[in-house]
């Protein structure tokens, strides 16, 4: 107890250098825990870039290539999926929902995705979070576009602005579709996923800008032709009412069917099922599909395979964490050794009042242990503060959903290792103090 009190008083007497050492250790612990938590949560968030989707179906290539092109907008799909095959598969028993997507166009280096309104309802990211709108709403007409948050902020777009789509992915544009500009009707909230860097337009608009049968300008003409046809059929009023009833019933199920159209082919489509049993069964049927070569992947499984290919990232982060702690402990050792040379008089006084060499050894060791312990406690407090402040930013800008919880067993083990390393580091100046005290207790021989 006397040595403990003496160590406490000694630390207070040298509080300036002790606080500096303590702060260094605290920063190192904070960085270590933050890097470790971000490493773990980055892996989890990467796996949750797309969640709630049971299958992604596209032309037969490779699992990772299909995932990169359809989810991350990286690379190109060599072939597409015919519209007839999509409709046939989407109508199978057990299919809860399906979302067709069409890629291949861009705007100032940002990917353009043609899809249906179901995309904004069923697409999930993170921990099955839904897409939400920062401004506006989903498209309702062929010439409307919904922007990801990064596209809107980087290019400075607001609601009502016109956007011209270009043919070609990335920064390589072969043709600008100036005849069919799109009006910004909605801006999505940040998700930290490729959705933020994507422009979303109706699937039928993809066919439109590439010279298909649909057109935003002749949409009203089609309705006029339909009205003229109805006028010619006025003599059969009963059939006319039946036709309108069927039309209303159809609109009730899919009132935006004209936004989908009937393209010749699409890039891929996402699927959700009523039961995991349907997922496995339909996946097998798709991979054995006879009419055209198709591939169905389970995104959660493929994302894990892709992360294993990026395992070097985890190793680099772990190495960085180790270097941070090593530098911190070496800094503490340097400070203790420097202070030891300034404490000659203190050691001599302690020896003169009867302190034994082993007691001086214990005193110096306890000081280093206390400093390390306080540094770890302060570092844990700083860690939680930083995580609370930066969690929303990491989610919106980096797509990392930070799980702020009690320290895991592994994290507690890391702190234990730091404590042990700090104690071992403290043995070096303690040993020197022991041998100094064996001499005259005043002079320190080098």
N, C-alpha and C positions, 0 to 999 in steps of 0.2 A: 504493500500500500504506500509506503514511503517513496519507493522508486516510481510508482505510478504518479503520485502527486508531484514529485520532483520533475518527472518528464513533462507533465502538463505545464508546470511553471517555466521550465526551460523553453518549451514551445512558445509560450506567451511572450517570453523575453526576446525571442527572435521571430516575432510574428510577421515581420515584413518578408523575410526570406521564406518562412514557412508558408505564408499565404500564397506566395508566388509558386512554390512547389506544389501546394495543394491545388491551386487553380490549374496548373499544367496537367496534373493527374486527372482532375475533374473533366477537363476538356477532352482528354484522351479517352476516358471512360464513356463520355457522352458520344464521341465519334464512333467508338467501338460498338456501343449498343445501337446507335442510329444506323450504322452501316449494316449491322447484322439484321436489324428489323427490316430495313429497306430491302436487303438481299432476299430475305424470306418472303416478304410481302410482294416484292417485284415478281418473284417466281409464281406466287399465287395469282397475282393480277394478270400476269402474262397468260396464265392458263385460263383466266376469266375474260380475256379480250372479247370473246363471244361466249355467252352462257345461255342456257335454256334452249339451245339449238341441238337437236339430236343427230341430224345428218346434214352434210353439205354434199350436193350431187353436182357433178360436172362431167366434162368429157374425160375419157380415160387417159390419165397422165400418171403423176406420182402423188402420193398423199400430201406431202409437204408442198409440192408445187401448186396443187389445187387450193390448199389452205392459204398460201401466200398470195395467190392471185385473187381469190374471192373475199378474203377477210382483210388482209394487210395491203391490198392493191399493189403488190410487188410482183413484177414479172407479167407475162402474158399467157392467156389461155390459147393453146394452139387450135383447138376446135371448140364448138359450142354444143348445146343440147337442143334438139329440135323441139318446137313448140308442141307437137303432137305427143312426143315422149313425156314432156313435162306434164301435160294435162292427164295423160294416162296414169303416170305414177302418183300425181297429186290426188287422184280420185280413188286410190286404193283404200281399203278398209284399215282403220286405225290411224290414218293421217289426220292430225288435229288442225294443222295449218301448214301452208307452204308460201314461200316468198321468192318469186323469180327475180333475178338480178342480171343486168346486162352492163358490161364494161367495155372500154375501148376508146372512150372519148375523154377529153380533159379540158381544163380552163386554167390557163396560166400556171401549168405544172401540177394542178390539183385534179385528182381523179373525179370523173363524173359517173354516177351510178344511176342506171335506169331501174326502177322498181315499182312496186304497187304501194298503196296506202297501208297495207298490212305490215309493211316494213316498220313503220313507226309504232305499231301496236305490239308486234310479237318479238321484235329484235331486243335482245338482252345483252348487257355487258356487266362486268364486275360480279357482284353477288346477286345476279338476276335483277339488275336495275333496269328500268325502262327508260327509253329516250324521252326527254322532255324539251319543251320549247322555251327558249329565252325570250323570243319575240315571234309573233305571227302564229302560223299553224301549218298543217300539212298541205301539200298541193291539192288543188281541186280542178285545175284545168291543165291542158297539155303544155301551155307556155309558161308554167310556173316552176320555180326551183326552190328547194330548201337547202340552206347552207349549213355546213358544220361550223362550230364556233371558231375554229382556227382559220378557216377560209374567210369568214366574215371579218375577223379582227385584223388579219394580215393584209387583206386586200381592201379593207375599209368599206365594205358593203353594208347597206342598211335596207330596210324593207322598201320595196318599190323600185330599186335599182334594176337596170337591165344587164344581163349577162349573156355573152356570146360563147357558145360551146365550140370547141375545136376537135377535129378528128385526130386521134393519136394520143398515146399515153405519155405522161411525164411532160418534159419541156419540148418534146418533139411533136409539132403540130403540122399535119399535112394539108389541112383545109379548115378554114373558119366558116362556121355555119351562120353567116351574118343575116341570112334571110329569115332565120327563125330565132330571134332573141328570146330569152327567158326572163321573167320578172321574179325578183326575190319576194317570196311570200312568207317565208319562215326562216328562223335561225335557231339551231339547236343549242342546248346548254352543253358545256364542255363535258366530255367523258374520258379524256385521256386515251382514247382509242383511235384507230384510223377513221372512224366516223367524223371526227373533228376536221379532217382534211379532205372531206368528200362533199361534192355537190350532188344532190338527189333530185332527179327529175322523173316524171312518169315514164313507165316502160314504153308506152305507145309513142312518146316523144322521141325515143331513140330511133324508132322506125320512121318517124316523120322527118327528122333532120338528115336521114340517109336516103331520102327519096321514096319512102314507103307509101302505103295507101292512106295513112292517116295524116291529117293536117289540122293544125290549130285554126287555120283560116277557113277551111271548108267544113269545119265541125257543124256550123250553123246551117250550111248548105245541105248536109246530110239530113239534118232534122227537117229542113224545108222539104226535101224530097220525100221524106217519110210522111210529112203532113199532106203533100200533094197526093201521095199514094192512098192515104186515108180518105181524102176527098173523093177520089174515084171509087172508093169502096163504100160510099155513104148509103148505097142502096141496100147493103146488108148490115143494118144497124146492130143486130144481135152479135154477129161475128166481130164487129168493130169493138163492142164493149168487152167481149171475151179477150180480144187481143190487148186492149188496154189493161185489163185485169192481170193478164200474164206479164205484161211489161212492168206493172207496178210491183208485182210479186218478185220479179227478177231484180228490180231496183232495191227492193227491201233487203235482199241478200247481198247484192253487190252493186250499190248505186254508182260506183265509180268504175264500172267495167270498161267504159270507154277510155280510161286512163291506162289500161293494160293492153288493149288491142290484141292482135294475133300476129306477133312477129314470127318470122320464119325460124329463128333460133334465138336462144339466150345463152349467156355465159355459164351460169350455174343457178342453182336454187337451194334455199334453206328449207328444212323440214322439222316439224315438231310432231310428236306422236302421243297418243293417249296412254300408251304403256311401253315400257322398255322392251317387252317381248316383240312388239311390232317393229321396233327399231332394228333389232337383229334380223328379223325375218325379211323385212323390206330391203335392208342393206344387202343381204345375200341375193335377193331377187334382182336388185339393180345391178350388182356386179356381174350377174349372169344374164343380163338383158340381151336379147338376141337382135333386136332391130337396129341398135347402134351401140358402139362401145362406150359404156358409162362407168363412172367410178363414184361410189358413195363412201364418205369418210365420216368418222365420229370426231368432231373438232376437239373435244377435250383430250382424247387419246393422242391425236396428232400434235396438239400443242405441247404435250409433255415430251413427245419425241423430238420436237423442234427445240425445246429448251435444253434437252440433253446434248444437242449439237452445240448449244451456246454455253456449255458448262464452264468454258474458259472464263466467262464473265464472273461466275461465282468464285472461281479460284483467284482472280485478280482482286475482287473485293475482300476476300479473306486475307490475302497477302497484304493489302493496304491496311487492314485493321491491325494485323500483327506488327507492321512497321510503325504505326501510330503508337501503339503501346510500348514498343521497344524504345522509341525515341523519348517517350515520356519517362520511362524508368531510368534511362541513361541520364536524362536531365536531372532527375531526383538524386541519382548517385553523385553527379557533379556538384550539385548544391550541398549535399551532406559532406562531401570531402572538403569542399571549400570552407564550409562552416567549421569543420573540425580543426582546421589550421587556425581559426580565429578563436577557438575555445580552449587554448592552452591554459590560460589563467583559471578558467572554470574547472578544468580537469585537475589542475594542481591544488586548488582549494578543496575539492572533493577528496583528493588523496590525503590532504593534510588533516582533515577531520575524520579520517578513518575509513573512507570508502575503499573497498578492495577492487582489484582489476576486473573480476568477473561482474561486479556490480556496475562498473562503468560500461562494460560490454552490454549488460542487460539494459542499461539506461538508453544508450544510443540505439539499440535494437527496438526498444519500445517507442522511441520517438519516430523512427521511420515507419513502424507499424501503425501508429496513430495517424501519422500524416497520410499514409496510403488509405486507411479506413475512412477518414474524413473526406479525402479526395474522391473515393468511390461513392460515398453517400451524396456528396454535392453533384457528382457527375450523373447519378441516377435522377436527381431532381432536375438538372438541366436537360437530360434526355427526354423526360416526360413533357417538360415545357416546350422544347423544340418540336416534338411530335404533335402536340396539341395545336401549335401555331401553324405548322406546315402541312398538316394532314389534308386540308381542303385543297391547298395548292398542288400537292403531289397527286391528288386524285384528278384534278381538272387539267393539269398540264403534263403530267408524266404517266397518268393512268395507273398509279400505284395506290391501291386502297390500303391505307395503314391501319393495322389492328392495334389500337392502344389498349393494352391489357397488362395484367401483372407480368413480371419478368418470368420467362419460361425457365425450365430446369437448365437448359443449355446456356441461357444468358446468365443465370446465377452461377453456373460453373465457370463461365468466363470471368466473372467478378472475383470468384474464389481464386482463380489462377493469377489474376492481377494482384490480389492480396498476398498470395504466396510469393510471387515474384518481387513485390515490394519489400517483403520481409527478408528475402534472400539478398536483395540489393543492399538493404540496411545492414546486413552482417559484415559487409566489406569495411565501411567506416567504423563499425563497432569493433571489429578485429584490430584495426589500426589503433583505436583508442586503448584497447586492452594492452597491446604491446608498448604503446607510449607510456602507459602507467607503470609498466615494469621497470622503466628507466628512472629518470628523476622526477617525472610527473609535471615538469615545466616545459622543457624543450622538446620539440618534435623533430626527430631526426629523419632525414629523407634518405 
